[in-house]
Amino acid sequence: MRVKATREGLVGGKTASGYVVDTVVPFVALPSWKAVGRFIRLTNPVNGLKTYAVVLDVGPWNENDHDYVFMGTRPAAEGGRDERGRETNGAGIDLSEKVWHALCMKDNTEVEWEFI
């Protein structure tokens, strides 16, 4: 699925799974706690670069957007509000520093992702 991606940027902080964020491990956040521990393949559609990552965090914005993560619906965050009523930036996935650099991301733009 192709969705807007944002940079995690929480180096030194903890993810929902308890992982301490660094710049070494390629991980992402998807808005379903049911996805934690699963592996995905990501592609940057701008340059064709691909990489793999593990889901170690829950987000961005939502925690229970299971239909998006597992059923292929559009991310709820694209609607402009999250499940708590906060204004979103429309992102459907957060990328760790390692993934961001592996895909040569330049800005918060789209990526394609799928479970492997």
N, CA, C and O atoms as CSV, one atom per row, in Angstrom:
chain,resi,resn,atom,element,x,y,z
A,1,MET,N,N,0.838,-1.174,0.000
A,1,MET,CA,C,0.000,0.000,0.000
A,1,MET,C,C,0.886,1.241,0.000
A,1,MET,O,O,1.914,1.275,0.676
A,2,ARG,N,N,0.492,2.244,-0.748
A,2,ARG,CA,C,1.242,3.503,-0.810
A,2,ARG,C,C,0.583,4.513,0.130
A,2,ARG,O,O,-0.600,4.825,-0.005
A,3,VAL,N,N,1.375,5.021,1.089
A,3,VAL,CA,C,0.884,5.983,2.075
A,3,VAL,C,C,1.957,7.015,2.378
A,3,VAL,O,O,3.134,6.814,2.079
A,4,LYS,N,N,1.534,8.122,2.976
A,4,LYS,CA,C,2.477,9.139,3.421
A,4,LYS,C,C,3.284,8.596,4.600
A,4,LYS,O,O,2.738,7.992,5.524
A,5,ALA,N,N,4.598,8.827,4.544
A,5,ALA,CA,C,5.491,8.388,5.609
A,5,ALA,C,C,6.104,9.599,6.298
A,5,ALA,O,O,6.394,10.615,5.665
A,6,THR,N,N,6.292,9.471,7.593
A,6,THR,CA,C,6.991,10.486,8.368
A,6,THR,C,C,8.165,9.841,9.082
A,6,THR,O,O,8.239,8.619,9.209
A,7,ARG,N,N,9.056,10.657,9.534
A,7,ARG,CA,C,10.271,10.208,10.211
A,7,ARG,C,C,9.981,10.058,11.699
A,7,ARG,O,O,9.434,10.965,12.327
A,8,GLU,N,N,10.353,8.902,12.260
A,8,GLU,CA,C,10.124,8.639,13.688
A,8,GLU,C,C,10.839,9.668,14.556
A,8,GLU,O,O,10.201,10.341,15.365
A,9,GLY,N,N,12.147,9.798,14.400
A,9,GLY,CA,C,12.900,10.856,15.050
A,9,GLY,C,C,12.964,10.854,16.555
A,9,GLY,O,O,13.268,11.893,17.143
A,10,LEU,N,N,12.699,9.757,17.204
A,10,LEU,CA,C,12.695,9.712,18.664
A,10,LEU,C,C,13.918,8.995,19.221
A,10,LEU,O,O,13.795,8.230,20.177
A,11,VAL,N,N,15.082,9.223,18.650
A,11,VAL,CA,C,16.294,8.523,19.082
A,11,VAL,C,C,16.480,8.723,20.583
A,11,VAL,O,O,16.478,9.846,21.088
A,12,GLY,N,N,16.640,7.594,21.283
A,12,GLY,CA,C,16.792,7.604,22.731
A,12,GLY,C,C,15.490,7.359,23.476
A,12,GLY,O,O,15.500,7.000,24.654
A,13,GLY,N,N,14.368,7.554,22.790
A,13,GLY,CA,C,13.067,7.295,23.411
A,13,GLY,C,C,12.686,5.834,23.279
A,13,GLY,O,O,13.400,5.057,22.645
A,14,LYS,N,N,11.571,5.457,23.873
A,14,LYS,CA,C,11.092,4.075,23.807
A,14,LYS,C,C,9.874,3.973,22.905
A,14,LYS,O,O,9.017,4.856,22.884
A,15,THR,N,N,9.816,2.881,22.163
A,15,THR,CA,C,8.651,2.593,21.338
A,15,THR,C,C,7.583,1.906,22.184
A,15,THR,O,O,7.819,1.587,23.349
A,16,ALA,N,N,6.423,1.682,21.604
A,16,ALA,CA,C,5.334,0.994,22.294
A,16,ALA,C,C,5.725,-0.426,22.699
A,16,ALA,O,O,5.175,-0.974,23.655
A,17,SER,N,N,6.669,-1.020,21.977
A,17,SER,CA,C,7.111,-2.377,22.311
A,17,SER,C,C,8.229,-2.379,23.354
A,17,SER,O,O,8.675,-3.444,23.781
A,18,GLY,N,N,8.682,-1.195,23.767
A,18,GLY,CA,C,9.749,-1.092,24.761
A,18,GLY,C,C,11.140,-0.964,24.180
A,18,GLY,O,O,12.112,-0.857,24.928
A,19,TYR,N,N,11.255,-0.972,22.871
A,19,TYR,CA,C,12.555,-0.846,22.210
A,19,TYR,C,C,13.076,0.581,22.361
A,19,TYR,O,O,12.337,1.541,22.143
A,20,VAL,N,N,14.351,0.722,22.735
A,20,VAL,CA,C,14.966,2.041,22.834
A,20,VAL,C,C,15.458,2.426,21.436
A,20,VAL,O,O,16.307,1.744,20.861
A,21,VAL,N,N,14.928,3.503,20.904
A,21,VAL,CA,C,15.174,3.927,19.525
A,21,VAL,C,C,16.640,4.309,19.331
A,21,VAL,O,O,17.208,5.086,20.099
A,22,ASP,N,N,17.242,3.734,18.268
A,22,ASP,CA,C,18.610,4.080,17.879
A,22,ASP,C,C,18.636,4.337,16.377
A,22,ASP,O,O,17.587,4.419,15.737
A,23,THR,N,N,19.816,4.461,15.826
A,23,THR,CA,C,19.945,4.698,14.380
A,23,THR,C,C,20.402,3.450,13.636
A,23,THR,O,O,20.765,3.524,12.462
A,24,VAL,N,N,20.388,2.303,14.315
A,24,VAL,CA,C,20.944,1.073,13.758
A,24,VAL,C,C,19.869,0.115,13.241
A,24,VAL,O,O,20.006,-0.435,12.148
A,25,VAL,N,N,18.817,-0.084,14.005
A,25,VAL,CA,C,17.805,-1.091,13.672
A,25,VAL,C,C,16.754,-0.499,12.732
A,25,VAL,O,O,16.192,0.560,13.012
A,26,PRO,N,N,16.491,-1.185,11.620
A,26,PRO,CA,C,15.454,-0.719,10.694
A,26,PRO,C,C,14.066,-1.124,11.206
A,26,PRO,O,O,13.695,-2.296,11.153
A,27,PHE,N,N,13.319,-0.158,11.692
A,27,PHE,CA,C,11.973,-0.457,12.179
A,27,PHE,C,C,11.014,0.631,11.731
A,27,PHE,O,O,11.416,1.698,11.268
A,28,VAL,N,N,9.735,0.327,11.882
A,28,VAL,CA,C,8.677,1.269,11.547
A,28,VAL,C,C,7.617,1.243,12.633
A,28,VAL,O,O,7.613,0.377,13.508
A,29,ALA,N,N,6.716,2.215,12.555
A,29,ALA,CA,C,5.510,2.225,13.376
A,29,ALA,C,C,4.317,2.138,12.443
A,29,ALA,O,O,4.221,2.886,11.470
A,30,LEU,N,N,3.418,1.229,12.741
A,30,LEU,CA,C,2.135,1.126,12.053
A,30,LEU,C,C,1.037,1.288,13.097
A,30,LEU,O,O,1.232,0.891,14.245
A,31,PRO,N,N,-0.112,1.858,12.736
A,31,PRO,CA,C,-1.141,2.168,13.723
A,31,PRO,C,C,-2.028,0.988,14.127
A,31,PRO,O,O,-3.255,1.080,14.092
A,32,SER,N,N,-1.398,-0.109,14.506
A,32,SER,CA,C,-2.108,-1.264,15.046
A,32,SER,C,C,-1.149,-2.036,15.934
A,32,SER,O,O,-0.099,-2.487,15.476
A,33,TRP,N,N,-1.505,-2.189,17.200
A,33,TRP,CA,C,-0.651,-2.945,18.113
A,33,TRP,C,C,-0.539,-4.401,17.676
A,33,TRP,O,O,0.399,-5.089,18.079
A,34,LYS,N,N,-1.477,-4.885,16.858
A,34,LYS,CA,C,-1.432,-6.271,16.375
A,34,LYS,C,C,-0.293,-6.508,15.378
A,34,LYS,O,O,0.049,-7.657,15.099
A,35,ALA,N,N,0.298,-5.433,14.838
A,35,ALA,CA,C,1.365,-5.564,13.844
A,35,ALA,C,C,2.758,-5.642,14.479
A,35,ALA,O,O,3.721,-5.981,13.791
A,36,VAL,N,N,2.883,-5.337,15.763
A,36,VAL,CA,C,4.198,-5.322,16.416
A,36,VAL,C,C,4.862,-6.693,16.287
A,36,VAL,O,O,4.264,-7.727,16.585
A,37,GLY,N,N,6.113,-6.669,15.835
A,37,GLY,CA,C,6.890,-7.895,15.638
A,37,GLY,C,C,6.842,-8.453,14.226
A,37,GLY,O,O,7.594,-9.374,13.905
A,38,ARG,N,N,5.983,-7.920,13.382
A,38,ARG,CA,C,5.880,-8.385,11.994
A,38,ARG,C,C,6.911,-7.666,11.132
A,38,ARG,O,O,7.353,-6.567,11.468
A,39,PHE,N,N,7.287,-8.285,10.030
A,39,PHE,CA,C,8.269,-7.715,9.108
A,39,PHE,C,C,7.573,-7.206,7.856
A,39,PHE,O,O,6.588,-7.780,7.392
A,40,ILE,N,N,8.117,-6.097,7.314
A,40,ILE,CA,C,7.564,-5.514,6.104
A,40,ILE,C,C,8.675,-5.183,5.109
A,40,ILE,O,O,9.843,-5.045,5.471
A,41,ARG,N,N,8.271,-5.062,3.840
A,41,ARG,CA,C,9.157,-4.574,2.780
A,41,ARG,C,C,8.652,-3.184,2.407
A,41,ARG,O,O,7.450,-2.973,2.248
A,42,LEU,N,N,9.577,-2.242,2.271
A,42,LEU,CA,C,9.233,-0.868,1.911
A,42,LEU,C,C,9.909,-0.489,0.617
A,42,LEU,O,O,11.016,-0.945,0.328
A,43,THR,N,N,9.244,0.347,-0.166
A,43,THR,CA,C,9.795,0.868,-1.413
A,43,THR,C,C,9.565,2.371,-1.453
A,43,THR,O,O,8.483,2.854,-1.121
A,44,ASN,N,N,10.589,3.099,-1.861
A,44,ASN,CA,C,10.454,4.522,-2.126
A,44,ASN,C,C,10.073,4.644,-3.595
A,44,ASN,O,O,10.911,4.378,-4.457
A,45,PRO,N,N,8.832,5.038,-3.918
A,45,PRO,CA,C,8.406,5.091,-5.318
A,45,PRO,C,C,9.123,6.162,-6.138
A,45,PRO,O,O,9.095,6.108,-7.367
A,46,VAL,N,N,9.755,7.119,-5.494
A,46,VAL,CA,C,10.464,8.181,-6.209
A,46,VAL,C,C,11.751,7.655,-6.838
A,46,VAL,O,O,12.074,7.993,-7.977
A,47,ASN,N,N,12.494,6.815,-6.081
A,47,ASN,CA,C,13.797,6.349,-6.578
A,47,ASN,C,C,13.899,4.830,-6.724
A,47,ASN,O,O,14.922,4.330,-7.192
A,48,GLY,N,N,12.865,4.092,-6.337
A,48,GLY,CA,C,12.848,2.645,-6.479
A,48,GLY,C,C,13.619,1.879,-5.422
A,48,GLY,O,O,13.666,0.650,-5.474
A,49,LEU,N,N,14.225,2.567,-4.465
A,49,LEU,CA,C,14.986,1.875,-3.416
A,49,LEU,C,C,14.054,1.075,-2.524
A,49,LEU,O,O,12.939,1.500,-2.222
A,50,LYS,N,N,14.535,-0.103,-2.105
A,50,LYS,CA,C,13.753,-0.995,-1.250
A,50,LYS,C,C,14.555,-1.320,-0.002
A,50,LYS,O,O,15.786,-1.304,-0.016
A,51,THR,N,N,13.830,-1.620,1.095
A,51,THR,CA,C,14.460,-2.084,2.319
A,51,THR,C,C,13.441,-2.885,3.109
A,51,THR,O,O,12.259,-2.913,2.765
A,52,TYR,N,N,13.899,-3.531,4.162
A,52,TYR,CA,C,13.045,-4.323,5.040
A,52,TYR,C,C,13.104,-3.744,6.440
A,52,TYR,O,O,14.097,-3.128,6.827
A,53,ALA,N,N,12.034,-3.946,7.200
A,53,ALA,CA,C,11.988,-3.431,8.563
A,53,ALA,C,C,11.059,-4.294,9.408
A,53,ALA,O,O,10.259,-5.072,8.890
A,54,VAL,N,N,11.186,-4.137,10.705
A,54,VAL,CA,C,10.304,-4.801,11.657
A,54,VAL,C,C,9.427,-3.724,12.305
A,54,VAL,O,O,9.883,-2.605,12.541
A,55,VAL,N,N,8.194,-4.062,12.585
A,55,VAL,CA,C,7.284,-3.140,13.267
A,55,VAL,C,C,7.592,-3.204,14.762
A,55,VAL,O,O,7.356,-4.225,15.407
A,56,LEU,N,N,8.118,-2.115,15.303
A,56,LEU,CA,C,8.463,-2.047,16.725
A,56,LEU,C,C,7.735,-0.934,17.457
A,56,LEU,O,O,7.953,-0.730,18.651
A,57,ASP,N,N,6.874,-0.214,16.752
A,57,ASP,CA,C,6.148,0.871,17.398
A,57,ASP,C,C,4.731,0.936,16.847
A,57,ASP,O,O,4.436,0.393,15.783
A,58,VAL,N,N,3.871,1.603,17.584
A,58,VAL,CA,C,2.472,1.749,17.203
A,58,VAL,C,C,2.213,3.229,16.905
A,58,VAL,O,O,2.475,4.091,17.744
A,59,GLY,N,N,1.712,3.506,15.741
A,59,GLY,CA,C,1.458,4.876,15.303
A,59,GLY,C,C,1.681,4.920,13.803
A,59,GLY,O,O,1.835,3.854,13.206
A,60,PRO,N,N,1.708,6.018,13.179
A,60,PRO,CA,C,1.498,7.324,13.773
A,60,PRO,C,C,0.025,7.588,14.063
A,60,PRO,O,O,-0.859,7.062,13.386
A,61,TRP,N,N,-0.215,8.375,15.036
A,61,TRP,CA,C,-1.512,8.896,15.428
A,61,TRP,C,C,-2.421,7.876,16.076
A,61,TRP,O,O,-2.819,8.060,17.227
A,62,ASN,N,N,-2.756,6.827,15.391
A,62,ASN,CA,C,-3.729,5.875,15.918
A,62,ASN,C,C,-3.056,4.614,16.427
A,62,ASN,O,O,-1.905,4.320,16.102
A,63,GLU,N,N,-3.808,3.877,17.238
A,63,GLU,CA,C,-3.308,2.630,17.805
A,63,GLU,C,C,-4.145,1.430,17.404
A,63,GLU,O,O,-3.711,0.289,17.559
A,64,ASN,N,N,-5.335,1.678,16.891
A,64,ASN,CA,C,-6.261,0.585,16.586
A,64,ASN,C,C,-6.814,0.664,15.169
A,64,ASN,O,O,-7.972,0.321,14.934
A,65,ASP,N,N,-6.000,1.110,14.233
A,65,ASP,CA,C,-6.433,1.211,12.837
A,65,ASP,C,C,-6.146,-0.126,12.130
A,65,ASP,O,O,-5.413,-0.192,11.143
A,66,HIS,N,N,-6.749,-1.170,12.676
A,66,HIS,CA,C,-6.506,-2.532,12.179
A,66,HIS,C,C,-6.980,-2.728,10.738
A,66,HIS,O,O,-6.363,-3.483,9.988
A,67,ASP,N,N,-8.065,-2.061,10.342
A,67,ASP,CA,C,-8.575,-2.224,8.980
A,67,ASP,C,C,-7.553,-1.727,7.957
A,67,ASP,O,O,-7.364,-2.353,6.914
A,68,TYR,N,N,-6.902,-0.617,8.249
A,68,TYR,CA,C,-5.845,-0.122,7.354
A,68,TYR,C,C,-4.681,-1.098,7.301
A,68,TYR,O,O,-4.242,-1.489,6.220
A,69,VAL,N,N,-4.186,-1.487,8.453
A,69,VAL,CA,C,-2.972,-2.303,8.506
A,69,VAL,C,C,-3.195,-3.696,7.927
A,69,VAL,O,O,-2.314,-4.226,7.249
A,70,PHE,N,N,-4.344,-4.292,8.179
A,70,PHE,CA,C,-4.554,-5.686,7.774
A,70,PHE,C,C,-5.572,-5.910,6.654
A,70,PHE,O,O,-5.588,-6.977,6.040
A,71,MET,N,N,-6.418,-4.916,6.384
A,71,MET,CA,C,-7.471,-5.119,5.390
A,71,MET,C,C,-7.315,-4.241,4.158
A,71,MET,O,O,-8.093,-4.364,3.211
A,72,GLY,N,N,-6.311,-3.348,4.155
A,72,GLY,CA,C,-6.048,-2.551,2.967
A,72,GLY,C,C,-6.888,-1.307,2.808
A,72,GLY,O,O,-6.869,-0.700,1.737
A,73,THR,N,N,-7.635,-0.894,3.839
A,73,THR,CA,C,-8.362,0.365,3.741
A,73,THR,C,C,-7.358,1.511,3.879
A,73,THR,O,O,-6.209,1.278,4.254
A,74,ARG,N,N,-7.762,2.712,3.589
A,74,ARG,CA,C,-6.883,3.872,3.733
A,74,ARG,C,C,-6.679,4.169,5.218
A,74,ARG,O,O,-7.573,3.907,6.022
A,75,PRO,N,N,-5.518,4.713,5.597
A,75,PRO,CA,C,-5.273,5.041,7.003
A,75,PRO,C,C,-6.283,6.062,7.528
A,75,PRO,O,O,-6.591,7.044,6.852
A,76,ALA,N,N,-6.789,5.826,8.727
A,76,ALA,CA,C,-7.745,6.757,9.325
A,76,ALA,C,C,-7.129,8.147,9.486
A,76,ALA,O,O,-7.844,9.146,9.403
A,77,ALA,N,N,-5.831,8.228,9.712
A,77,ALA,CA,C,-5.151,9.522,9.906
A,77,ALA,C,C,-5.243,10.409,8.678
A,77,ALA,O,O,-5.095,11.627,8.787
A,78,GLU,N,N,-5.485,9.824,7.510
A,78,GLU,CA,C,-5.637,10.641,6.302
A,78,GLU,C,C,-6.858,11.553,6.383
A,78,GLU,O,O,-6.939,12.548,5.663
A,79,GLY,N,N,-7.795,11.221,7.246
A,79,GLY,CA,C,-9.008,12.022,7.399
A,79,GLY,C,C,-8.794,13.330,8.140
A,79,GLY,O,O,-9.693,14.169,8.199
A,80,GLY,N,N,-7.584,13.512,8.715
A,80,GLY,CA,C,-7.276,14.776,9.372
A,80,GLY,C,C,-7.371,14.776,10.883
A,80,GLY,O,O,-6.869,15.696,11.529
A,81,ARG,N,N,-8.005,13.763,11.465
A,81,ARG,CA,C,-8.117,13.640,12.927
A,81,ARG,C,C,-7.804,12.208,13.327
A,81,ARG,O,O,-8.117,11.263,12.602
A,82,ASP,N,N,-7.175,12.057,14.502
A,82,ASP,CA,C,-6.907,10.704,14.984
A,82,ASP,C,C,-8.038,10.252,15.904
A,82,ASP,O,O,-9.015,10.976,16.095
A,83,GLU,N,N,-7.904,9.062,16.469
A,83,GLU,CA,C,-8.966,8.504,17.302
A,83,GLU,C,C,-9.176,9.280,18.598
A,83,GLU,O,O,-10.177,9.065,19.282
A,84,ARG,N,N,-8.257,10.178,18.952
A,84,ARG,CA,C,-8.404,11.032,20.141
A,84,ARG,C,C,-8.839,12.449,19.781
A,84,ARG,O,O,-8.978,13.301,20.658
A,85,GLY,N,N,-9.056,12.702,18.483
A,85,GLY,CA,C,-9.511,14.008,18.039
A,85,GLY,C,C,-8.405,14.993,17.700
A,85,GLY,O,O,-8.685,16.147,17.376
A,86,ARG,N,N,-7.141,14.553,17.771
A,86,ARG,CA,C,-6.032,15.440,17.431
A,86,ARG,C,C,-5.919,15.588,15.918
A,86,ARG,O,O,-6.231,14.661,15.171
A,87,GLU,N,N,-5.467,16.770,15.470
A,87,GLU,CA,C,-5.229,16.995,14.050
A,87,GLU,C,C,-3.993,16.214,13.625
A,87,GLU,O,O,-2.965,16.259,14.302
A,88,THR,N,N,-4.088,15.493,12.497
A,88,THR,CA,C,-2.974,14.680,12.009
A,88,THR,C,C,-2.308,15.341,10.804
A,88,THR,O,O,-2.797,16.331,10.262
A,89,ASN,N,N,-1.180,14.764,10.405
A,89,ASN,CA,C,-0.525,15.196,9.172
A,89,ASN,C,C,-0.823,14.221,8.031
A,89,ASN,O,O,-0.236,14.326,6.954
A,90,GLY,N,N,-1.737,13.273,8.267
A,90,GLY,CA,C,-2.156,12.333,7.232
A,90,GLY,C,C,-1.260,11.131,7.035
A,90,GLY,O,O,-1.484,10.342,6.117
A,91,ALA,N,N,-0.245,10.973,7.879
A,91,ALA,CA,C,0.709,9.874,7.700
A,91,ALA,C,C,0.119,8.532,8.101
A,91,ALA,O,O,-0.658,8.426,9.050
A,92,GLY,N,N,0.515,7.506,7.346
A,92,GLY,CA,C,0.080,6.145,7.627
A,92,GLY,C,C,1.184,5.252,8.153
A,92,GLY,O,O,0.925,4.103,8.508
A,93,ILE,N,N,2.433,5.760,8.212
A,93,ILE,CA,C,3.554,4.967,8.698
A,93,ILE,C,C,4.662,5.927,9.166
A,93,ILE,O,O,4.886,6.980,8.570
A,94,ASP,N,N,5.338,5.535,10.239
A,94,ASP,CA,C,6.528,6.256,10.700
A,94,ASP,C,C,7.749,5.396,10.401
A,94,ASP,O,O,7.722,4.180,10.586
A,95,LEU,N,N,8.818,6.034,9.939
A,95,LEU,CA,C,10.055,5.334,9.586
A,95,LEU,C,C,11.169,5.679,10.567
A,95,LEU,O,O,11.342,6.838,10.945
A,96,SER,N,N,11.915,4.665,10.970
A,96,SER,CA,C,13.090,4.913,11.808
A,96,SER,C,C,14.177,5.583,10.982
A,96,SER,O,O,14.113,5.613,9.753
A,97,GLU,N,N,15.171,6.118,11.672
A,97,GLU,CA,C,16.307,6.753,10.990
A,97,GLU,C,C,16.946,5.804,9.983
A,97,GLU,O,O,17.265,6.208,8.864
A,98,LYS,N,N,17.134,4.550,10.371
A,98,LYS,CA,C,17.778,3.566,9.488
A,98,LYS,C,C,16.974,3.365,8.203
A,98,LYS,O,O,17.547,3.321,7.114
A,99,VAL,N,N,15.671,3.243,8.322
A,99,VAL,CA,C,14.807,3.049,7.150
A,99,VAL,C,C,14.777,4.334,6.315
A,99,VAL,O,O,14.865,4.284,5.088
A,100,TRP,N,N,14.654,5.471,6.982
A,100,TRP,CA,C,14.623,6.772,6.297
A,100,TRP,C,C,15.843,6.924,5.392
A,100,TRP,O,O,15.724,7.308,4.228
A,101,HIS,N,N,17.013,6.617,5.942
A,101,HIS,CA,C,18.252,6.767,5.170
A,101,HIS,C,C,18.405,5.681,4.104
A,101,HIS,O,O,18.920,5.949,3.019
A,102,ALA,N,N,17.962,4.459,4.405
A,102,ALA,CA,C,18.061,3.366,3.423
A,102,ALA,C,C,17.229,3.676,2.175
A,102,ALA,O,O,17.598,3.287,1.067
A,103,LEU,N,N,16.118,4.371,2.358
A,103,LEU,CA,C,15.250,4.723,1.229
A,103,LEU,C,C,15.608,6.076,0.620
A,103,LEU,O,O,14.968,6.524,-0.332
A,104,CYS,N,N,16.638,6.725,1.176
A,104,CYS,CA,C,17.056,8.063,0.721
A,104,CYS,C,C,15.883,9.033,0.692
A,104,CYS,O,O,15.689,9.766,-0.278
A,105,MET,N,N,15.108,9.025,1.766
A,105,MET,CA,C,13.976,9.935,1.880
A,105,MET,C,C,14.491,11.355,2.036
A,105,MET,O,O,15.484,11.588,2.725
A,106,LYS,N,N,13.829,12.289,1.408
A,106,LYS,CA,C,14.195,13.705,1.478
A,106,LYS,C,C,13.182,14.518,2.273
A,106,LYS,O,O,13.504,15.595,2.775
A,107,ASP,N,N,11.965,14.009,2.388
A,107,ASP,CA,C,10.892,14.731,3.052
A,107,ASP,C,C,9.818,13.712,3.437
A,107,ASP,O,O,9.934,12.529,3.117
A,108,ASN,N,N,8.788,14.171,4.116
A,108,ASN,CA,C,7.659,13.311,4.445
A,108,ASN,C,C,6.828,13.096,3.187
A,108,ASN,O,O,5.904,13.855,2.895
A,109,THR,N,N,7.177,12.049,2.451
A,109,THR,CA,C,6.482,11.734,1.202
A,109,THR,C,C,5.989,10.296,1.261
A,109,THR,O,O,6.084,9.648,2.304
A,110,GLU,N,N,5.477,9.810,0.183
A,110,GLU,CA,C,4.900,8.474,0.149
A,110,GLU,C,C,5.934,7.358,0.076
A,110,GLU,O,O,7.009,7.509,-0.505
A,111,VAL,N,N,5.570,6.232,0.687
A,111,VAL,CA,C,6.295,4.981,0.533
A,111,VAL,C,C,5.251,3.899,0.261
A,111,VAL,O,O,4.063,4.072,0.532
A,112,GLU,N,N,5.725,2.793,-0.275
A,112,GLU,CA,C,4.873,1.615,-0.428
A,112,GLU,C,C,5.346,0.592,0.591
A,112,GLU,O,O,6.548,0.445,0.810
A,113,TRP,N,N,4.409,-0.116,1.218
A,113,TRP,CA,C,4.805,-1.137,2.185
A,113,TRP,C,C,3.884,-2.335,2.067
A,113,TRP,O,O,2.735,-2.233,1.637
A,114,GLU,N,N,4.440,-3.491,2.471
A,114,GLU,CA,C,3.652,-4.718,2.526
A,114,GLU,C,C,4.294,-5.685,3.505
A,114,GLU,O,O,5.510,-5.683,3.694
A,115,PHE,N,N,3.457,-6.514,4.127
A,115,PHE,CA,C,3.982,-7.558,5.017
A,115,PHE,C,C,4.720,-8.599,4.193
A,115,PHE,O,O,4.356,-8.871,3.049
A,116,ILE,N,N,5.762,-9.182,4.782
A,116,ILE,CA,C,6.479,-10.271,4.110
A,116,ILE,C,C,6.369,-11.537,4.922
A,116,ILE,O,O,6.906,-12.572,4.528
